[in-house]
Amino acid sequence: MEILLEELYKTDIYVEKFHFRKLFLDNLSYQINGITQSGKTKIVKNYLLGLKKSSYLYINCKDLRIDIDALNSTLQDFCTHNQITTLVLDDYKQEIKIFNVPQLIICCEVHYKIDFLQTLRLYPLDYEEFLAYEHKYDSSALNHFFQLGGFAFMHKVNSDERVFYLQKALKSALEEKELEILIFCAKMMTQKVSPYSIYERLKQTQKISKDKLYKSFDELCEKGYIHQMQKADHPKAIRKIYLCDVSLKSALTIEKHFGRLFENMIYLELLKSGKDCFYDDGIDFYIPKESEVILATPFADERALFKKIEAIESFIIRYQIKKITAVTMSKEGSVNHPFSHVEMVPFDIWALGD
């Protein structure tokens, strides 16, 4: 094992054209959690390139040459002998011991309870980060975002290979049952879905354990491949389900529904901005802290929006909603309403706002 560690220690790290993200690293110890292809490795490697070469050791724990028992028995002495101050364990596995170094960084999909590590959650690119990959910012940028989603690698893969590349990445990262559940969730994106309803549907075509399915569903949520949103003031109600990235919809299903895709994109922007939101009947997103309702209305005009608001007036009054934002594809304007301030805002302007 020492021979492999020596080889990894001497190997130069390379990062192809790094685009800065909203997540930054300094000299603290971290646990970086995120789904496959979210950019964990690239962020860590870019950070290491700013350090003295002899001060760090980067290990990808998926390396087939690694014997975990041998690694556990030799790595601490190796780090001490070579005065390594920053150790990175990428694709970390729980079987690997936590070592005593000045700075430890682990990257993994699943979150582990390690008290001295600061947890950072990395999502696929949001719209603002996506724009760094565009050659120019014009009306085509938003269309590209709908087509490519938030996985940075999509910019480097030929258009006819993107679906297969993403499918391959998902197959490599997920268990078979997890992938089956994810495919079903892709078909039901933005709809109210319970683990039991998934079980009822999948058991019609295959032998499946309810306990196993529930466990796999929870793991997909914990890793961040799927997200759930509660109904306002009804925590036990069936939750709406969203995908980690809109590109999964076209990669895993042949169904087309632009309205649902648009709503999922809005949800992801809210998620990445750290805003707690809820749904209700006729309400796409309710943000209690801001007394705001956000509606996904890609092609609505003033008349259609006014009718939609009329249908939710009881909610507006009950929750004392101060602001209603209708996110559109391109329509911009305002609607007069006696109880709330109502605006129509194009997605690209809304996503880049405060």
HELIX and SHEET records of a PDB file:
HELIX    1   1 GLU A    2  LYS A   10  1                                   9    
HELIX    2   2 LYS A   40  LEU A   48  1                                   9    
HELIX    3   3 LYS A   53  SER A   55  5                                   3    
HELIX    4   4 ILE A   68  HIS A   81  1                                  14    
HELIX    5   5 TYR A  127  PHE A  130  1                                   4    
HELIX    6   6 LEU A  131  TYR A  133  5                                   3    
HELIX    7   7 SER A  139  LEU A  148  1                                  10    
HELIX    8   8 ALA A  152  HIS A  155  5                                   4    
HELIX    9   9 ARG A  162  ALA A  173  1                                  12    
HELIX   10  10 GLU A  176  LYS A  187  1                                  12    
HELIX   11  11 PRO A  195  LEU A  202  1                                   8    
HELIX   12  12 LYS A  210  LYS A  223  1                                  14    
HELIX   13  13 SER A  247  LEU A  252  1                                   6    
HELIX   14  14 PHE A  258  LYS A  272  1                                  15    
HELIX   15  15 PRO A  288  GLU A  290  5                                   3    
HELIX   16  16 GLU A  302  ALA A  311  1                                  10    
HELIX   17  17 GLU A  313  ARG A  318  1                                   6    
HELIX   18  18 PHE A  347  ALA A  351  1                                   5    
SHEET    1   A 5 TYR A  56  ASN A  60  0                                        
SHEET    2   A 5 THR A  86  ASP A  90  1                                        
SHEET    3   A 5 GLN A 103  CYS A 108  1                                        
SHEET    4   A 5 TYR A  30  ASN A  33  1                                        
SHEET    5   A 5 GLN A 118  ARG A 121  1                                        
SHEET    1   B 2 ILE A 226  MET A 229  0                                        
SHEET    2   B 2 LYS A 240  LEU A 243 -1                                        
SHEET    1   C 6 PHE A 278  ASP A 280  0                                        
SHEET    2   C 6 ILE A 283  ILE A 287 -1                                        
SHEET    3   C 6 GLU A 292  ALA A 296 -1                                        
SHEET    4   C 6 LYS A 323  THR A 328  1                                        
SHEET    5   C 6 HIS A 341  PRO A 346  1                                        
SHEET    6   C 6 GLY A 333  VAL A 335 -1                                        
END                                                                             
